Amino acid sequence: MKYKIAIVDDHTLFANALAGLVQKMETFEVMFEVGNGKELIHHFKLKMIPDVVLLDINMPEMDGYETALWLKNNYPEVKVLALSMFDKEEAIVGMLRNGAKGYLLKGCKPSELRTALDNVINKGFHYTEFVTDKLLKSLNPEKVKNPIKELGLNDRELEFVRHACTELTYNQIADLMCCSARTVDGYREQAFYKMKVKTRVGIVVEAIKLGIVTL
């Protein structure tokens, strides 16, 4: 008996090479190749149901996250093995949360792919040390980033932002900060640039979001 594999990847050359690799495995065969989730669903409606779906993430029309979730909700017995270039925690966690039973990088060795396919068939999942490490880091971040430091605001610019969130005029802010109106203009332009806003209202909204000021 050979287990049937569906390949979902919009890069045709890669999909063809992957299909050729799978076809050489004694216990697996490629059932079909498609370029996105919508095409996969079409095949499922035609009763072409594989045992395992090798699923890319970044695809047009219906990406890997949506496709994995659709499979989880409609065909939970079909094993999803994510195969992607993305090695970020959010990509891995997102796919696993949406039902993927394993996650491989496209740069993996053929032997790793074979092991992963065997594991999802026999064990129901395939978690590498790399994936486990990423999952642990996502659950236990080393440190929480300070949003203010991430913006790069210095002490004087931060003081200006807090004053800008009041009803004070720019001239009044200059008096409070013991500087010229031109200097305050400079603080304002830096705040606009670093906070990625264009108006004083934008400064207020972002300052509230970041906890610089509270209502």
ABEGO torsion letter per residue (X at the ends): XBBBBBBBBABAAAAAAAAAAAAABAABBBABBBABAAAAAAAAAAGBBBABBBBBABBBGBBAAAAAAAAAAABAABBBBBBBABABAAAAAAAAAAGBABBBBAABBAAAAAAAAAAAAAAGBBBBAAAAAAAAAAABBABBBBAAAAAGBBAAAAAAAAAAABABBAAAAAAAAGBBAAAAAAAAAAAAAAAGBABAAAAAAAAAAAGABBX
